[in-house]
Amino acid sequence: MLKRLFNDQAGSPAVEFAIVASVISLAALGAFKMLGEESSNQMSGVESAYAEIN
């Protein structure tokens, strides 16, 4: 019975898709976080430069 269970690959494409989608989602979240921090740093620089002019 266990041997048949381990050899059954009926749901393997769905599991593979879920794993790949999870990895891609984590990579995208990391990229967005880094992009957001960089944008925040840029805007802080613009804000301080604008404050020096006025």
C-alpha positions as CSV (number, residue, x, y, z in Angstrom):
1,M,0.0,0.0,0.0
2,L,2.8,2.5,0.9
3,K,4.7,1.5,-2.3
4,R,1.6,2.4,-4.4
5,L,1.2,5.7,-2.5
6,F,4.8,6.7,-3.2
7,N,4.6,5.7,-6.8
8,D,1.4,7.6,-7.4
9,Q,2.3,10.9,-9.2
10,A,-1.2,12.1,-10.0
11,G,-0.8,15.4,-8.0
12,S,2.8,16.1,-8.7
13,P,2.4,18.8,-11.3
14,A,0.2,20.8,-8.9
15,V,2.7,20.4,-6.1
16,E,5.6,21.5,-8.4
17,F,3.6,24.5,-9.6
18,A,2.9,25.5,-6.0
19,I,6.6,25.3,-5.1
20,V,7.7,27.3,-8.1
21,A,5.0,29.9,-7.5
22,S,6.1,30.2,-3.9
23,V,9.7,30.7,-4.8
24,I,8.8,33.3,-7.5
25,S,6.6,35.1,-5.0
26,L,9.3,35.3,-2.4
27,A,11.8,36.6,-4.9
28,A,9.4,39.3,-6.1
29,L,8.6,40.3,-2.5
30,G,12.4,40.7,-1.8
31,A,12.9,42.7,-4.9
32,F,10.0,45.0,-4.1
33,K,11.3,45.5,-0.6
34,M,14.7,46.5,-1.8
35,L,13.2,48.8,-4.5
36,G,11.0,50.4,-1.9
37,E,13.9,51.1,0.5
38,E,16.0,52.6,-2.4
39,S,13.1,54.8,-3.4
40,S,12.7,56.0,0.1
41,N,16.4,56.8,0.3
42,Q,16.1,58.7,-3.0
43,M,13.1,60.7,-1.8
44,S,14.8,61.6,1.4
45,G,17.8,63.0,-0.6
46,V,15.4,65.0,-2.8
47,E,13.6,66.3,0.3
48,S,16.9,67.5,2.0
49,A,18.1,69.0,-1.2
50,Y,14.9,70.9,-1.6
51,A,15.0,72.1,2.0
52,E,18.5,73.5,1.4
53,I,17.3,75.5,-1.6
54,N,14.4,77.1,0.2
